Amino acid sequence: MRDPSEFATMKRGAILVAPATDPSWTPLFTLASGVIVEVGGMLSHASTIAREHGLPALANVKNATRDAEDRRSREIGCVGRGGEENLKAASYEV
């Protein structure tokens, strides 16, 4: 998802993949099963709101939106304080 004009395409349970988020994106976090953004860090909007919703999130993922456009299944893993987190996208929807 590249901008707010695409918000209506978000499906419940999909992983939200975006260049970055701001407060206008917050309602999408209630539908998402995880979040991946190209720009941001631990204190970015996407990371903060994902934490508030208990969602796994990855930030600063180069070319995430471009790579998601082919809609193939992806698995992205990371290691955090709670151990290994895996974002498995049955449908890597943007």
C-alpha positions as CSV (number, residue, x, y, z in Angstrom):
1,M,0.0,0.0,0.0
2,R,1.6,3.2,-1.1
3,D,-0.8,6.0,0.0
4,P,-4.2,6.7,1.6
5,S,-6.0,6.3,-1.7
6,E,-5.4,2.5,-1.3
7,F,-6.9,2.2,2.2
8,A,-10.1,0.6,1.0
9,T,-8.1,-2.4,-0.4
10,M,-6.8,-3.4,3.0
11,K,-8.1,-6.9,4.0
12,R,-8.4,-8.2,7.6
13,G,-5.4,-10.4,8.5
14,A,-3.2,-9.0,5.7
15,I,0.3,-7.7,6.5
16,L,0.4,-3.9,6.1
17,V,3.3,-3.1,3.8
18,A,3.9,0.6,3.3
19,P,6.7,3.1,2.6
20,A,5.9,4.7,6.0
21,T,2.9,5.5,8.1
22,D,1.5,8.5,9.9
23,P,-1.6,9.0,12.1
24,S,-4.0,8.8,9.1
25,W,-2.9,5.1,8.7
26,T,-3.8,4.1,12.3
27,P,-7.2,2.5,11.5
28,L,-5.5,0.0,9.2
29,F,-3.6,-1.4,12.2
30,T,-6.8,-2.8,13.5
31,L,-7.1,-5.0,10.4
32,A,-3.4,-6.0,10.0
33,S,-1.7,-9.1,11.3
34,G,1.7,-7.4,11.0
35,V,3.4,-4.3,9.7
36,I,6.4,-3.8,7.4
37,V,7.6,-0.3,6.5
38,E,10.5,0.9,4.3
39,V,11.3,3.9,6.5
40,G,11.3,4.1,10.2
41,G,12.8,2.8,13.4
42,M,11.9,1.8,17.0
43,L,10.2,5.2,17.6
44,S,8.5,5.6,14.3
45,H,4.8,5.9,14.0
46,A,4.5,2.3,12.5
47,S,6.6,0.8,15.3
48,T,4.7,2.6,18.0
49,I,1.2,1.8,16.8
50,A,2.1,-1.8,16.0
51,R,3.4,-2.2,19.6
52,E,0.1,-0.7,20.9
53,H,-1.9,-3.2,18.9
54,G,0.4,-6.2,19.8
55,L,1.4,-6.6,16.1
56,P,4.8,-7.9,14.9
57,A,6.5,-5.2,12.9
58,L,9.6,-4.6,10.8
59,A,10.9,-1.2,10.0
60,N,13.6,0.1,7.6
61,V,13.0,-2.8,5.1
62,K,14.4,-1.7,1.8
63,N,12.1,-2.1,-1.2
64,A,9.3,-3.7,0.8
65,T,6.4,-2.1,-1.2
66,R,8.1,-2.9,-4.5
67,D,8.8,-6.5,-3.5
68,A,5.2,-7.0,-2.2
69,E,3.7,-6.0,-5.6
70,D,4.2,-9.5,-7.0
71,R,1.9,-10.9,-4.2
72,R,4.0,-14.0,-3.7
73,S,4.2,-15.5,-0.2
74,R,7.0,-14.2,1.9
75,E,8.5,-15.0,5.3
76,I,10.4,-12.4,7.1
77,G,12.0,-13.2,10.4
78,C,13.6,-11.1,13.1
79,V,14.9,-11.6,16.6
80,G,13.6,-9.3,19.3
81,R,13.5,-9.2,23.1
82,G,10.8,-11.9,23.1
83,G,12.8,-14.3,20.9
84,E,12.3,-15.0,17.2
85,E,9.3,-13.3,15.5
86,N,8.2,-14.5,12.1
87,L,5.8,-12.6,9.8
88,K,4.4,-15.2,7.5
89,A,2.2,-13.8,4.8
90,A,-0.1,-16.3,3.2
91,S,-1.1,-13.4,1.0
92,Y,1.5,-10.6,1.1
93,E,-1.1,-8.0,0.3
94,V,-0.5,-4.3,-0.1
